[in-house]
Amino acid sequence: MTVLRRFRTGSPAGPRHRPWPLCRHCCGLALDLGSARTRAWIAGRGMVLDVPTITFPGAGAVYPIQRGAIVDVPATARMLDRLLSHRLPRLTRPLVVVTAPVLDGPAFRERARTAVEVLRPRAVLTVPTARAIALAADADPSLPLLVVDIGAHLTEVVLLLDGLVFDARRTALGTADLAGEGATAEISGAISTMITSMLRQDRTSLTAEALARGALVAGGGALRPDLTHRLIGGTHAPLRAVPAPHTAALRGAVKFLQAAHGHPSASGTSPP
């Protein structure tokens, strides 16, 4: 868990938070900023957004997040302001959790922090997308877990151990690239290559153990039978699809947000 922004308020011990929705003075926001779609959840209201990641300066259209990277921070901020400012309770500073790609973490977190400032958060936390997916699937954190996240423009293969990233690979391919002939084979082949590379470089048996138990597949690509069938044939291993895989990252971020709600850092104070 990475704390990106913190305000000191109240007494040194900080206010005591109650569970949502009983806590009238608290506001929580979970964000999944994808290259193709932006999804948001607000405490007490549920999912409030599932829209294309696009903003409209003047007569043109800007896509501020591309291939898993925030390429236009001001445009991302304008998009968040347009979509969410009027949905948040007035006179509150939300606790915000943002999902972040594993292999672009530092840059993505910093740019996301800057963009989210438009919502006046009291604190911003990030969670790796693969970890959020594991939370949504209620996966056992004590066992090694291989997560395959197939997004619109980015695919990541991540090995988790005790909820932490042990190894990861990525390719700038996703479901938006499936229109061309042979694209399905290209994406499934890239995933198989990444998993093979992880197996070869792993001096332990963790990757092999996680693969034997079945990789957890999420993202919009998990909804494509043609892609998952090819992937099973390429890896010669079982796959486990997360229910509603396209929203799994957001649902995991919600669980992370609810757990963080009572943490001392959520009130703007440092943990002991």
C-alpha positions as CSV (number, residue, x, y, z in Angstrom):
1,M,0.0,0.0,0.0
2,T,1.5,3.4,-1.0
3,V,0.3,6.6,0.6
4,L,0.7,9.4,-2.0
5,R,-0.9,12.3,-0.2
6,R,-1.6,13.0,3.5
7,F,-3.2,15.8,5.4
8,R,-2.9,16.3,9.1
9,T,-6.2,17.1,10.7
10,G,-7.8,16.9,14.0
11,S,-6.2,15.6,17.2
12,P,-2.9,13.6,17.1
13,A,-4.9,10.4,17.5
14,G,-7.0,11.3,14.5
15,P,-10.8,10.9,14.2
16,R,-12.3,7.5,14.8
17,H,-13.8,6.2,11.6
18,R,-17.0,4.1,11.5
19,P,-17.9,1.6,8.8
20,W,-19.6,3.0,5.6
21,P,-22.3,4.0,5.2
22,L,-22.7,4.9,8.9
23,C,-19.8,7.3,8.8
24,R,-21.5,10.5,7.6
25,H,-18.4,12.6,7.6
26,C,-16.3,10.2,5.5
27,C,-16.2,9.7,1.7
28,G,-14.5,6.9,-0.1
29,L,-13.7,6.7,-3.9
30,A,-12.2,3.8,-5.8
31,L,-10.9,4.4,-9.3
32,D,-9.8,2.1,-12.1
33,L,-8.2,4.4,-14.7
34,G,-7.9,2.2,-17.8
35,S,-6.7,3.1,-21.3
36,A,-10.2,2.4,-22.7
37,R,-12.6,2.8,-19.8
38,T,-12.7,4.6,-16.5
39,R,-14.6,3.0,-13.7
40,A,-15.4,4.6,-10.3
41,W,-17.1,3.5,-7.0
42,I,-18.3,5.9,-4.3
43,A,-19.1,4.8,-0.8
44,G,-22.8,4.6,-0.2
45,R,-23.6,4.8,-3.9
46,G,-21.8,1.9,-5.5
47,M,-20.4,1.9,-9.0
48,V,-21.2,5.4,-10.5
49,L,-19.0,5.3,-13.6
50,D,-18.1,2.9,-16.4
51,V,-17.4,5.2,-19.3
52,P,-14.8,5.6,-22.1
53,T,-11.5,7.2,-20.9
54,I,-11.8,10.4,-22.9
55,T,-12.0,14.1,-22.4
56,F,-13.2,16.9,-24.7
57,P,-11.1,20.1,-24.8
58,G,-12.8,22.4,-27.3
59,A,-14.0,20.5,-30.4
60,G,-11.5,17.7,-30.2
61,A,-11.2,14.5,-28.2
62,V,-8.2,13.5,-26.1
63,Y,-7.4,10.0,-24.8
64,P,-5.3,10.9,-21.8
65,I,-4.3,7.3,-20.8
66,Q,-2.7,5.1,-23.4
67,R,-1.2,1.6,-23.1
68,G,-1.5,1.8,-19.4
69,A,0.3,5.1,-19.0
70,I,-1.1,8.6,-18.1
71,V,0.2,10.6,-21.0
72,D,-1.7,13.8,-20.4
73,V,-2.1,14.7,-16.7
74,P,-4.1,17.9,-17.2
75,A,-6.6,16.1,-19.5
76,T,-6.9,13.3,-17.0
77,A,-7.7,15.9,-14.3
78,R,-10.3,17.6,-16.4
79,M,-11.9,14.2,-17.1
80,L,-12.1,13.4,-13.4
81,D,-13.4,16.8,-12.6
82,R,-16.1,16.5,-15.2
83,L,-17.2,13.0,-14.3
84,L,-16.8,13.0,-10.5
85,S,-16.8,16.4,-8.8
86,H,-20.6,16.7,-8.9
87,R,-21.0,13.2,-7.7
88,L,-19.0,13.5,-4.5
89,P,-20.6,14.8,-1.3
90,R,-20.0,18.5,-0.7
91,L,-17.6,19.7,1.9
92,T,-15.8,16.4,2.2
93,R,-12.4,15.2,1.2
94,P,-12.5,11.7,-0.1
95,L,-10.2,8.9,0.7
96,V,-9.2,7.7,-2.8
97,V,-7.8,4.3,-4.0
98,V,-6.5,4.1,-7.5
99,T,-5.4,0.9,-9.3
100,A,-2.0,1.1,-11.0
101,P,-0.2,-1.2,-13.5
102,V,2.5,-3.2,-11.8
103,L,5.3,-2.3,-14.2
104,D,4.6,1.4,-14.6
105,G,3.9,1.9,-10.9
106,P,6.1,4.9,-9.8
107,A,5.3,7.1,-12.9
108,F,1.6,6.1,-12.9
109,R,1.2,6.8,-9.2
110,E,2.8,10.2,-9.4
111,R,0.7,11.3,-12.4
112,A,-2.4,9.8,-10.9
113,R,-1.8,11.7,-7.6
114,T,-1.4,15.0,-9.6
115,A,-4.6,14.3,-11.6
116,V,-6.7,13.3,-8.6
117,E,-5.8,16.6,-6.8
118,V,-8.7,18.1,-8.7
119,L,-11.0,16.1,-6.4
120,R,-9.4,17.5,-3.2
121,P,-8.6,14.1,-1.6
122,R,-7.5,13.8,2.0
123,A,-5.3,10.9,1.0
124,V,-4.6,8.9,-2.1
125,L,-3.6,5.2,-2.0
126,T,-2.6,3.0,-4.8
127,V,-3.0,-0.8,-5.2
128,P,-1.4,-2.8,-8.0
129,T,-4.1,-4.0,-10.4
130,A,-3.0,-7.6,-10.1
131,R,-3.4,-7.4,-6.3
132,A,-6.8,-5.8,-6.7
133,I,-7.9,-8.6,-9.0
134,A,-6.7,-11.2,-6.4
135,L,-8.8,-9.4,-3.7
136,A,-11.9,-9.4,-6.0
137,A,-11.4,-13.2,-6.5
138,D,-11.0,-13.9,-2.8
139,A,-7.8,-15.7,-3.6
140,D,-5.8,-17.3,-0.8
141,P,-2.8,-14.8,-0.3
142,S,-0.7,-17.5,1.3
143,L,-0.4,-19.4,-2.0
144,P,1.5,-18.2,-5.0
145,L,-0.9,-16.8,-7.6
146,L,-0.4,-16.1,-11.3
147,V,-2.6,-13.2,-12.5
148,V,-3.1,-12.6,-16.2
149,D,-4.8,-9.2,-16.7
150,I,-5.8,-8.6,-20.4
151,G,-6.9,-5.0,-20.8
152,A,-7.8,-3.1,-23.9
153,H,-4.3,-1.9,-24.7
154,L,-2.1,-3.6,-22.1
155,T,-1.6,-7.1,-20.8
156,E,0.3,-8.0,-17.6
157,V,1.3,-11.3,-16.2
158,V,2.0,-11.1,-12.5
159,L,3.1,-13.6,-9.9
160,L,1.9,-12.7,-6.4
161,L,3.2,-14.2,-3.2
162,D,1.7,-13.2,0.2
163,G,-0.2,-10.5,-1.7
164,L,3.0,-8.9,-3.0
165,V,4.5,-8.8,-6.5
166,F,7.1,-11.5,-6.9
167,D,7.6,-11.3,-10.6
168,A,5.9,-9.5,-13.5
169,R,5.9,-9.1,-17.3
170,R,3.9,-6.9,-19.7
171,T,3.1,-6.4,-23.4
172,A,1.5,-3.4,-25.1
173,L,-1.2,-5.5,-26.6
174,G,-4.9,-6.0,-25.6
175,T,-8.4,-6.5,-26.7
176,A,-8.4,-3.3,-28.8
177,D,-5.9,-5.0,-31.0
178,L,-8.0,-8.0,-31.8
179,A,-9.6,-6.6,-34.9
180,G,-6.7,-7.6,-37.1
181,E,-6.3,-11.0,-38.6
182,G,-4.1,-13.2,-36.4
183,A,-4.2,-10.8,-33.4
184,T,-5.7,-13.4,-31.1
185,A,-2.8,-15.7,-31.8
186,E,-0.4,-12.8,-31.3
187,I,-1.8,-11.9,-27.9
188,S,-2.1,-15.4,-26.6
189,G,1.5,-16.1,-27.9
190,A,2.8,-13.1,-26.1
191,I,1.2,-14.2,-22.9
192,S,2.6,-17.7,-23.3
193,T,6.1,-16.3,-23.9
194,M,5.9,-14.1,-20.8
195,I,4.9,-17.1,-18.7
196,T,7.6,-19.3,-20.2
197,S,10.2,-16.5,-19.4
198,M,9.0,-16.4,-15.8
199,L,9.3,-20.2,-15.5
200,R,12.8,-20.2,-16.9
201,Q,14.1,-17.3,-14.7
202,D,12.4,-18.5,-11.5
203,R,14.9,-20.3,-9.3
204,T,12.1,-21.5,-7.1
205,S,9.1,-23.6,-7.9
206,L,6.6,-20.8,-7.2
207,T,5.7,-19.9,-10.8
208,A,5.3,-23.6,-11.7
209,E,3.1,-24.1,-8.6
210,A,0.9,-21.1,-9.4
211,L,0.5,-22.2,-13.0
212,A,-0.4,-25.8,-12.0
213,R,-3.1,-24.4,-9.8
214,G,-4.5,-22.3,-12.6
215,A,-3.8,-18.8,-13.7
216,L,-6.3,-16.2,-12.7
217,V,-7.5,-14.4,-15.8
218,A,-9.2,-10.9,-15.6
219,G,-9.8,-7.9,-17.8
220,G,-11.9,-7.6,-20.9
221,G,-9.8,-10.3,-22.5
222,A,-11.2,-12.9,-20.1
223,L,-14.6,-12.4,-21.8
224,R,-13.2,-13.5,-25.2
225,P,-13.5,-17.3,-25.5
226,D,-11.4,-17.3,-28.7
227,L,-8.5,-15.8,-26.7
228,T,-8.9,-17.9,-23.6
229,H,-9.1,-21.1,-25.6
230,R,-5.9,-20.3,-27.4
231,L,-4.3,-19.3,-24.1
232,I,-5.1,-22.7,-22.6
233,G,-3.6,-24.4,-25.6
234,G,-0.5,-22.3,-25.4
235,T,0.2,-22.7,-21.7
236,H,-1.0,-26.3,-21.3
237,A,-2.4,-25.2,-17.9
238,P,-5.8,-24.5,-16.5
239,L,-7.2,-21.0,-16.3
240,R,-9.6,-19.5,-13.7
241,A,-11.7,-16.6,-14.9
242,V,-12.7,-14.0,-12.3
243,P,-16.5,-13.4,-12.2
244,A,-17.3,-10.2,-14.2
245,P,-13.6,-10.0,-15.1
246,H,-13.8,-6.6,-16.7
247,T,-14.7,-4.9,-13.4
248,A,-12.6,-7.1,-11.1
249,A,-9.8,-4.5,-10.6
250,L,-12.4,-1.9,-9.4
251,R,-14.1,-4.4,-7.1
252,G,-10.7,-5.3,-5.6
253,A,-9.9,-1.6,-5.1
254,V,-13.2,-1.2,-3.3
255,K,-12.2,-4.0,-0.8
256,F,-8.8,-2.3,-0.4
257,L,-10.6,1.1,0.2
258,Q,-12.9,-0.4,2.8
259,A,-9.9,-2.0,4.6
260,A,-8.0,1.3,4.5
261,H,-11.0,3.3,5.8
262,G,-10.2,2.5,9.4
263,H,-6.4,2.8,9.1
264,P,-4.7,5.7,10.9
265,S,-3.3,7.1,7.6
266,A,-6.9,7.5,6.3
267,S,-7.5,10.3,8.7
268,G,-4.4,12.1,7.7
269,T,-2.3,11.0,10.6
270,S,0.7,8.8,10.6
271,P,0.4,5.2,11.7
272,P,2.1,4.3,14.9
